[in-house]
Amino acid sequence: GGRAQHLCCWECVCDPIIMATRNLGTMSDSVLQDYHTRRHTSGLNTEELEAPLALVHSTSRINWLTARYDPDDSQRLQLLATGEGGFEELLGSLDDNLVIY
């Protein structure tokens, strides 16, 4: 009784280079050009989030933020809250009546 062996291609499946280039053969030349040379954006106005998000990614004590779509401008994200208390504090800031990011 030997042990059954199976082939695992975890590295192939999870390698970011392989994942990013897997479907390049199906893209047109113009799409391929855009893929590497143009900045793509959703068009959302996120200016209000830039400074707080930079704090979350820095050595600041702020470690979370929440945002939502501005009720007066669907192309703008609005900062709702920031905090230093981690996941539990973040959970306490959520509102079941809002879609929060």
C-alpha positions as CSV (number, residue, x, y, z in Angstrom):
1,G,0.0,0.0,0.0
2,G,1.7,3.1,-1.3
3,R,0.3,6.6,-0.8
4,A,-1.6,8.1,-3.7
5,Q,0.1,11.2,-5.1
6,H,-1.7,14.1,-6.7
7,L,-0.4,16.9,-8.8
8,C,-0.9,20.3,-7.2
9,C,-0.4,23.4,-9.3
10,W,-0.9,25.9,-6.4
11,E,1.9,28.0,-7.6
12,C,0.4,28.1,-11.1
13,V,-3.0,29.1,-9.9
14,C,-2.0,31.7,-7.4
15,D,1.1,33.2,-9.1
16,P,0.0,36.8,-9.8
17,I,2.0,37.0,-13.1
18,I,0.3,33.9,-14.4
19,M,-3.1,35.1,-13.2
20,A,-2.6,38.6,-14.8
21,T,-1.5,37.2,-18.2
22,R,-3.6,34.1,-18.5
23,N,-6.2,35.6,-20.9
24,L,-3.9,38.0,-22.8
25,G,-4.2,35.8,-25.9
26,T,-7.9,36.6,-26.2
27,M,-7.4,40.4,-26.0
28,S,-7.2,42.7,-29.0
29,D,-4.1,44.7,-29.8
30,S,-5.8,48.0,-28.7
31,V,-6.9,46.4,-25.4
32,L,-3.4,45.1,-24.8
33,Q,-1.9,48.5,-25.4
34,D,-4.3,50.1,-22.9
35,Y,-3.7,47.2,-20.4
36,H,-0.1,48.4,-19.8
37,T,0.0,52.1,-20.8
38,R,-3.2,53.8,-19.6
39,R,-4.4,54.4,-16.1
40,H,-7.9,53.1,-15.8
41,T,-10.4,54.6,-13.4
42,S,-14.0,54.2,-12.5
43,G,-14.6,57.9,-12.7
44,L,-15.5,58.1,-9.0
45,N,-14.5,61.2,-7.1
46,T,-12.5,59.9,-4.1
47,E,-10.7,63.1,-3.1
48,E,-12.3,63.2,0.3
49,L,-10.8,59.7,1.1
50,E,-7.2,60.3,-0.1
51,A,-5.8,61.9,3.1
52,P,-7.6,59.4,5.5
53,L,-6.6,56.5,3.4
54,A,-3.0,57.6,3.4
55,L,-3.1,57.7,7.2
56,V,-4.5,54.1,7.3
57,H,-1.5,53.0,5.1
58,S,1.0,55.0,7.1
59,T,2.4,54.6,10.6
60,S,-0.5,56.6,12.0
61,R,-2.8,55.1,14.7
62,I,-5.8,55.2,12.3
63,N,-6.3,51.7,11.1
64,W,-9.7,51.8,9.4
65,L,-12.1,54.0,7.6
66,T,-15.6,53.7,6.2
67,A,-17.2,55.5,3.2
68,R,-20.4,55.5,1.2
69,Y,-21.7,57.0,-2.0
70,D,-22.6,60.6,-1.5
71,P,-26.5,60.8,-1.5
72,D,-26.3,64.0,-3.6
73,D,-23.6,62.8,-6.1
74,S,-23.4,59.2,-7.1
75,Q,-20.0,59.7,-8.6
76,R,-18.5,60.8,-5.3
77,L,-17.5,58.7,-2.3
78,Q,-18.1,60.3,1.1
79,L,-16.0,59.6,4.2
80,L,-18.2,58.4,7.1
81,A,-15.7,57.6,9.9
82,T,-12.1,56.7,10.8
83,G,-10.8,55.0,13.9
84,E,-7.9,53.6,15.8
85,G,-9.7,50.7,17.6
86,G,-9.4,48.0,14.9
87,F,-12.0,45.6,13.6
88,E,-14.3,45.7,16.7
89,E,-14.5,49.5,16.6
90,L,-15.1,49.3,12.8
91,L,-18.0,46.9,13.4
92,G,-19.5,49.4,15.9
93,S,-19.5,52.1,13.2
94,L,-21.6,50.1,10.7
95,D,-25.2,51.0,10.0
96,D,-27.6,48.4,8.7
97,N,-29.5,51.1,6.7
98,L,-26.4,52.1,4.6
99,V,-24.2,50.4,2.1
100,I,-20.7,51.1,3.6
101,Y,-17.3,50.5,2.1
